[in-house]
Amino acid sequence: MSYEHLDFILGLPSFVEADGCLVVHAELLPDVPYEKQPEKFLNQEMNPGEPWIHEKRLVTAEPPPDCPVIVVAGYVRFPEVVIPYKRILIDTTGGRHGRLSAVLLPERRVLKSTMLI
């Protein structure tokens, strides 16, 4: 990867909040109030001894009770897009060996590639 591309990626925000949704790479901690969610969890910078946010059990837990937005996350793979209450899980393995998926927000309309990658 070129330095120019790397600089671009490193300069991107670690999360995006818009239209009542919080889009993060991995997930939020379910037992930590929304306002206290450390940014390091939103951009997956983990320190030894802290919870590993990418565990499937955390991704399938509801967001913190005080979370005012719908949490959109990837990282833990599922065969289909999962849209339970206050959460949208979009990693359908498209980057490796599955179908690439996307969700139009705020409509929650799921789009999928027609070919396996």
C-alpha positions, 0 to 999 in steps of 0.5 A: 500500500502506498504511503498516500493511501495509508495516510488517507486511511489513517486520516479517516474518522474512527466512526460516523454519526448521521441520521440517527445511526452510529457507524463503527468498525466493530461494536460498543460495549453493552455495559458501558454508558453510551457517553462513556464509550471510549473512542479506542473501542470505536476505532478498535485500538485495544489495550492488554487487559481490556475486553476484546470488543470483537467477540461475537457475544458482545456484537450480538448484545444490545447496545447500552440502554442509554444509546440514542442511536442505531449502531451499525457495525461489521467485523464479526461475520454473519451469513446475512445482514442482521437488523435487530432493535437498535443495531445493524450488523453488516459483515457478510464476509464480502471481503473474503469469500462471501457476498458483499452487503450494504445497508441504505440508511435510514431506510434499512434497505439491504443490498447484496452483490449478486456474485460470491467474492 
